[in-house]
Amino acid sequence: MKIVANNYKANEVFKMIREYTGKTQKDFGESINRTKTAIQYYEYGQRNFDFELLLEIAKKENLNIIIESKK
């Protein structure tokens, strides 16, 4: 899966990552020590998550985060 994050809102990227893992909101939350409600807030854009959380998810789910300049 490759996501060009510039094309989406942060909450949409978060949801895509969770769906890619095949986990429910509850299971995903448990894997990163968050509640199902927190996951819902992140996915609906009602709460912001920080880059540290994104890095934690990437490590746990064996994902790469690549930042590159536009050509």
N, CA, C and O atoms as CSV, one atom per row, in Angstrom:
chain,resi,resn,atom,element,x,y,z
A,1,MET,N,N,0.846,-1.177,0.000
A,1,MET,CA,C,0.000,0.000,0.000
A,1,MET,C,C,0.886,1.233,0.000
A,1,MET,O,O,1.824,1.334,0.792
A,2,LYS,N,N,0.591,2.156,-0.878
A,2,LYS,CA,C,1.328,3.415,-0.930
A,2,LYS,C,C,0.306,4.540,-0.834
A,2,LYS,O,O,-0.664,4.584,-1.591
A,3,ILE,N,N,0.539,5.442,0.102
A,3,ILE,CA,C,-0.349,6.585,0.290
A,3,ILE,C,C,0.450,7.850,0.030
A,3,ILE,O,O,1.501,8.054,0.637
A,4,VAL,N,N,-0.030,8.691,-0.854
A,4,VAL,CA,C,0.544,10.022,-1.028
A,4,VAL,C,C,-0.273,10.924,-0.109
A,4,VAL,O,O,-1.338,11.421,-0.477
A,5,ALA,N,N,0.254,11.118,1.087
A,5,ALA,CA,C,-0.501,11.758,2.159
A,5,ALA,C,C,-0.941,13.180,1.813
A,5,ALA,O,O,-1.926,13.668,2.366
A,6,ASN,N,N,-0.234,13.844,0.917
A,6,ASN,CA,C,-0.605,15.215,0.526
A,6,ASN,C,C,-2.016,15.278,-0.048
A,6,ASN,O,O,-2.652,16.331,-0.026
A,7,ASN,N,N,-2.501,14.159,-0.557
A,7,ASN,CA,C,-3.805,14.135,-1.214
A,7,ASN,C,C,-4.967,13.906,-0.243
A,7,ASN,O,O,-6.122,13.856,-0.668
A,8,TYR,N,N,-4.679,13.767,1.045
A,8,TYR,CA,C,-5.701,13.424,2.031
A,8,TYR,C,C,-5.560,14.271,3.283
A,8,TYR,O,O,-4.533,14.907,3.521
A,9,LYS,N,N,-6.608,14.258,4.064
A,9,LYS,CA,C,-6.556,14.850,5.396
A,9,LYS,C,C,-5.913,13.824,6.325
A,9,LYS,O,O,-5.928,12.625,6.047
A,10,ALA,N,N,-5.349,14.306,7.426
A,10,ALA,CA,C,-4.653,13.418,8.366
A,10,ALA,C,C,-5.570,12.310,8.873
A,10,ALA,O,O,-5.141,11.162,8.992
A,11,ASN,N,N,-6.827,12.637,9.172
A,11,ASN,CA,C,-7.743,11.618,9.681
A,11,ASN,C,C,-8.029,10.544,8.641
A,11,ASN,O,O,-8.230,9.381,8.994
A,12,GLU,N,N,-8.052,10.915,7.365
A,12,GLU,CA,C,-8.282,9.935,6.304
A,12,GLU,C,C,-7.096,8.974,6.188
A,12,GLU,O,O,-7.284,7.776,5.980
A,13,VAL,N,N,-5.890,9.495,6.322
A,13,VAL,CA,C,-4.695,8.655,6.277
A,13,VAL,C,C,-4.708,7.680,7.450
A,13,VAL,O,O,-4.403,6.498,7.288
A,14,PHE,N,N,-5.061,8.182,8.625
A,14,PHE,CA,C,-5.123,7.337,9.813
A,14,PHE,C,C,-6.088,6.170,9.579
A,14,PHE,O,O,-5.764,5.020,9.876
A,15,LYS,N,N,-7.262,6.473,9.050
A,15,LYS,CA,C,-8.262,5.427,8.799
A,15,LYS,C,C,-7.776,4.433,7.747
A,15,LYS,O,O,-7.986,3.229,7.890
A,16,MET,N,N,-7.128,4.928,6.695
A,16,MET,CA,C,-6.611,4.028,5.656
A,16,MET,C,C,-5.593,3.059,6.236
A,16,MET,O,O,-5.590,1.876,5.899
A,17,ILE,N,N,-4.732,3.563,7.108
A,17,ILE,CA,C,-3.733,2.701,7.734
A,17,ILE,C,C,-4.419,1.635,8.570
A,17,ILE,O,O,-4.075,0.456,8.487
A,18,ARG,N,N,-5.394,2.052,9.379
A,18,ARG,CA,C,-6.099,1.085,10.216
A,18,ARG,C,C,-6.808,0.037,9.369
A,18,ARG,O,O,-6.725,-1.156,9.662
A,19,GLU,N,N,-7.498,0.466,8.331
A,19,GLU,CA,C,-8.198,-0.479,7.460
A,19,GLU,C,C,-7.216,-1.418,6.765
A,19,GLU,O,O,-7.516,-2.596,6.574
A,20,TYR,N,N,-6.054,-0.909,6.387
A,20,TYR,CA,C,-5.032,-1.736,5.741
A,20,TYR,C,C,-4.579,-2.863,6.663
A,20,TYR,O,O,-4.270,-3.963,6.204
A,21,THR,N,N,-4.540,-2.586,7.966
A,21,THR,CA,C,-4.126,-3.615,8.916
A,21,THR,C,C,-5.188,-4.700,9.070
A,21,THR,O,O,-4.898,-5.792,9.559
A,22,GLY,N,N,-6.410,-4.401,8.657
A,22,GLY,CA,C,-7.500,-5.368,8.787
A,22,GLY,C,C,-8.055,-5.451,10.193
A,22,GLY,O,O,-8.806,-6.372,10.512
A,23,LYS,N,N,-7.692,-4.494,11.041
A,23,LYS,CA,C,-8.138,-4.514,12.429
A,23,LYS,C,C,-9.372,-3.635,12.614
A,23,LYS,O,O,-9.574,-2.647,11.908
A,24,THR,N,N,-10.182,-4.026,13.582
A,24,THR,CA,C,-11.306,-3.183,13.973
A,24,THR,C,C,-10.752,-1.983,14.731
A,24,THR,O,O,-9.582,-1.961,15.112
A,25,GLN,N,N,-11.597,-0.995,14.943
A,25,GLN,CA,C,-11.159,0.164,15.720
A,25,GLN,C,C,-10.735,-0.271,17.123
A,25,GLN,O,O,-9.748,0.228,17.663
A,26,LYS,N,N,-11.478,-1.192,17.697
A,26,LYS,CA,C,-11.162,-1.679,19.042
A,26,LYS,C,C,-9.801,-2.383,19.065
A,26,LYS,O,O,-8.958,-2.093,19.914
A,27,ASP,N,N,-9.598,-3.307,18.123
A,27,ASP,CA,C,-8.329,-4.052,18.073
A,27,ASP,C,C,-7.148,-3.136,17.763
A,27,ASP,O,O,-6.074,-3.274,18.347
A,28,PHE,N,N,-7.357,-2.216,16.852
A,28,PHE,CA,C,-6.290,-1.277,16.502
A,28,PHE,C,C,-5.934,-0.416,17.706
A,28,PHE,O,O,-4.759,-0.195,17.997
A,29,GLY,N,N,-6.955,0.064,18.398
A,29,GLY,CA,C,-6.731,0.869,19.591
A,29,GLY,C,C,-5.946,0.112,20.648
A,29,GLY,O,O,-5.019,0.650,21.253
A,30,GLU,N,N,-6.321,-1.132,20.863
A,30,GLU,CA,C,-5.614,-1.949,21.854
A,30,GLU,C,C,-4.151,-2.145,21.467
A,30,GLU,O,O,-3.278,-2.189,22.334
A,31,SER,N,N,-3.884,-2.262,20.176
A,31,SER,CA,C,-2.502,-2.495,19.734
A,31,SER,C,C,-1.605,-1.276,19.948
A,31,SER,O,O,-0.383,-1.407,20.015
A,32,ILE,N,N,-2.213,-0.088,20.055
A,32,ILE,CA,C,-1.426,1.131,20.274
A,32,ILE,C,C,-1.807,1.817,21.591
A,32,ILE,O,O,-1.544,3.004,21.783
A,33,ASN,N,N,-2.418,1.065,22.476
A,33,ASN,CA,C,-2.780,1.559,23.811
A,33,ASN,C,C,-3.707,2.765,23.784
A,33,ASN,O,O,-3.513,3.733,24.519
A,34,ARG,N,N,-4.715,2.692,22.928
A,34,ARG,CA,C,-5.752,3.718,22.843
A,34,ARG,C,C,-7.106,3.029,22.901
A,34,ARG,O,O,-7.216,1.836,22.618
A,35,THR,N,N,-8.116,3.768,23.261
A,35,THR,CA,C,-9.469,3.217,23.308
A,35,THR,C,C,-10.093,3.246,21.920
A,35,THR,O,O,-9.624,3.948,21.024
A,36,LYS,N,N,-11.147,2.479,21.764
A,36,LYS,CA,C,-11.902,2.501,20.507
A,36,LYS,C,C,-12.414,3.920,20.248
A,36,LYS,O,O,-12.413,4.390,19.110
A,37,THR,N,N,-12.844,4.585,21.298
A,37,THR,CA,C,-13.353,5.953,21.162
A,37,THR,C,C,-12.273,6.893,20.645
A,37,THR,O,O,-12.548,7.743,19.798
A,38,ALA,N,N,-11.052,6.754,21.143
A,38,ALA,CA,C,-9.955,7.593,20.662
A,38,ALA,C,C,-9.719,7.357,19.177
A,38,ALA,O,O,-9.496,8.304,18.423
A,39,ILE,N,N,-9.767,6.099,18.756
A,39,ILE,CA,C,-9.581,5.775,17.338
A,39,ILE,C,C,-10.683,6.419,16.506
A,39,ILE,O,O,-10.421,6.967,15.435
A,40,GLN,N,N,-11.907,6.350,16.998
A,40,GLN,CA,C,-13.017,6.993,16.289
A,40,GLN,C,C,-12.781,8.488,16.161
A,40,GLN,O,O,-12.998,9.052,15.088
A,41,TYR,N,N,-12.342,9.142,17.226
A,41,TYR,CA,C,-12.065,10.575,17.178
A,41,TYR,C,C,-10.974,10.897,16.162
A,41,TYR,O,O,-11.094,11.865,15.410
A,42,TYR,N,N,-9.916,10.096,16.132
A,42,TYR,CA,C,-8.850,10.306,15.148
A,42,TYR,C,C,-9.392,10.168,13.727
A,42,TYR,O,O,-9.093,10.989,12.860
A,43,GLU,N,N,-10.186,9.129,13.493
A,43,GLU,CA,C,-10.684,8.861,12.144
A,43,GLU,C,C,-11.711,9.887,11.671
A,43,GLU,O,O,-11.802,10.165,10.475
A,44,TYR,N,N,-12.475,10.446,12.590
A,44,TYR,CA,C,-13.482,11.450,12.217
A,44,TYR,C,C,-12.928,12.862,12.235
A,44,TYR,O,O,-13.641,13.816,11.925
A,45,GLY,N,N,-11.641,13.000,12.603
A,45,GLY,CA,C,-11.014,14.312,12.633
A,45,GLY,C,C,-11.427,15.158,13.825
A,45,GLY,O,O,-11.237,16.375,13.819
A,46,GLN,N,N,-11.992,14.524,14.848
A,46,GLN,CA,C,-12.423,15.250,16.042
A,46,GLN,C,C,-11.294,15.407,17.059
A,46,GLN,O,O,-11.403,16.191,18.001
A,47,ARG,N,N,-10.221,14.664,16.864
A,47,ARG,CA,C,-9.045,14.756,17.728
A,47,ARG,C,C,-7.822,14.565,16.836
A,47,ARG,O,O,-7.812,13.715,15.946
A,48,ASN,N,N,-6.807,15.357,17.086
A,48,ASN,CA,C,-5.571,15.233,16.315
A,48,ASN,C,C,-4.633,14.232,16.980
A,48,ASN,O,O,-4.625,14.079,18.202
A,49,PHE,N,N,-3.861,13.567,16.167
A,49,PHE,CA,C,-2.826,12.674,16.676
A,49,PHE,C,C,-1.482,13.275,16.290
A,49,PHE,O,O,-1.390,14.056,15.343
A,50,ASP,N,N,-0.449,12.908,17.026
A,50,ASP,CA,C,0.855,13.485,16.736
A,50,ASP,C,C,1.713,12.528,15.900
A,50,ASP,O,O,1.381,11.357,15.715
A,51,PHE,N,N,2.806,13.063,15.413
A,51,PHE,CA,C,3.699,12.290,14.551
A,51,PHE,C,C,4.296,11.108,15.296
A,51,PHE,O,O,4.567,10.067,14.698
A,52,GLU,N,N,4.503,11.262,16.605
A,52,GLU,CA,C,5.038,10.163,17.409
A,52,GLU,C,C,4.116,8.955,17.364
A,52,GLU,O,O,4.583,7.819,17.288
A,53,LEU,N,N,2.807,9.192,17.412
A,53,LEU,CA,C,1.849,8.084,17.323
A,53,LEU,C,C,1.936,7.429,15.952
A,53,LEU,O,O,1.887,6.203,15.845
A,54,LEU,N,N,2.064,8.229,14.911
A,54,LEU,CA,C,2.191,7.678,13.564
A,54,LEU,C,C,3.443,6.811,13.445
A,54,LEU,O,O,3.406,5.752,12.818
A,55,LEU,N,N,4.537,7.250,14.036
A,55,LEU,CA,C,5.770,6.462,14.030
A,55,LEU,C,C,5.589,5.158,14.804
A,55,LEU,O,O,6.080,4.110,14.384
A,56,GLU,N,N,4.889,5.224,15.930
A,56,GLU,CA,C,4.621,4.015,16.720
A,56,GLU,C,C,3.816,3.003,15.909
A,56,GLU,O,O,4.113,1.808,15.917
A,57,ILE,N,N,2.799,3.495,15.212
A,57,ILE,CA,C,1.968,2.623,14.375
A,57,ILE,C,C,2.816,2.004,13.274
A,57,ILE,O,O,2.716,0.806,13.008
A,58,ALA,N,N,3.651,2.819,12.633
A,58,ALA,CA,C,4.492,2.323,11.544
A,58,ALA,C,C,5.400,1.197,12.022
A,58,ALA,O,O,5.576,0.200,11.321
A,59,LYS,N,N,5.972,1.350,13.198
A,59,LYS,CA,C,6.853,0.312,13.737
A,59,LYS,C,C,6.082,-0.965,14.035
A,59,LYS,O,O,6.521,-2.059,13.679
A,60,LYS,N,N,4.928,-0.825,14.693
A,60,LYS,CA,C,4.154,-2.001,15.077
A,60,LYS,C,C,3.576,-2.738,13.876
A,60,LYS,O,O,3.449,-3.962,13.899
A,61,GLU,N,N,3.230,-2.004,12.836
A,61,GLU,CA,C,2.588,-2.611,11.665
A,61,GLU,C,C,3.561,-2.847,10.516
A,61,GLU,O,O,3.149,-3.232,9.422
A,62,ASN,N,N,4.854,-2.618,10.760
A,62,ASN,CA,C,5.888,-2.826,9.753
A,62,ASN,C,C,5.629,-2.000,8.484
A,62,ASN,O,O,5.656,-2.518,7.367
A,63,LEU,N,N,5.379,-0.711,8.690
A,63,LEU,CA,C,5.128,0.217,7.590
A,63,LEU,C,C,6.295,1.193,7.490
A,63,LEU,O,O,6.976,1.458,8.480
A,64,ASN,N,N,6.520,1.717,6.309
A,64,ASN,CA,C,7.530,2.753,6.089
A,64,ASN,C,C,6.845,4.098,5.947
A,64,ASN,O,O,5.799,4.212,5.308
A,65,ILE,N,N,7.444,5.114,6.549
A,65,ILE,CA,C,7.013,6.488,6.334
A,65,ILE,C,C,8.147,7.158,5.570
A,65,ILE,O,O,9.272,7.258,6.060
A,66,ILE,N,N,7.836,7.609,4.373
A,66,ILE,CA,C,8.860,8.210,3.512
A,66,ILE,C,C,8.460,9.646,3.210
A,66,ILE,O,O,7.338,9.916,2.781
A,67,ILE,N,N,9.385,10.554,3.438
A,67,ILE,CA,C,9.165,11.960,3.096
A,67,ILE,C,C,10.147,12.307,1.999
A,67,ILE,O,O,11.360,12.180,2.162
A,68,GLU,N,N,9.603,12.747,0.883
A,68,GLU,CA,C,10.480,13.095,-0.239
A,68,GLU,C,C,10.011,14.383,-0.867
A,68,GLU,O,O,8.845,14.759,-0.740
A,69,SER,N,N,10.915,15.057,-1.544
A,69,SER,CA,C,10.551,16.314,-2.184
A,69,SER,C,C,9.791,16.023,-3.471
A,69,SER,O,O,9.975,14.993,-4.119
A,70,LYS,N,N,8.934,16.972,-3.811
A,70,LYS,CA,C,8.209,16.879,-5.074
A,70,LYS,C,C,9.182,17.179,-6.191
A,70,LYS,O,O,10.119,17.960,-6.024
A,71,LYS,N,N,8.957,16.563,-7.313
A,71,LYS,CA,C,9.856,16.795,-8.455
A,71,LYS,C,C,9.306,17.808,-9.401
A,71,LYS,O,O,9.938,18.116,-10.411
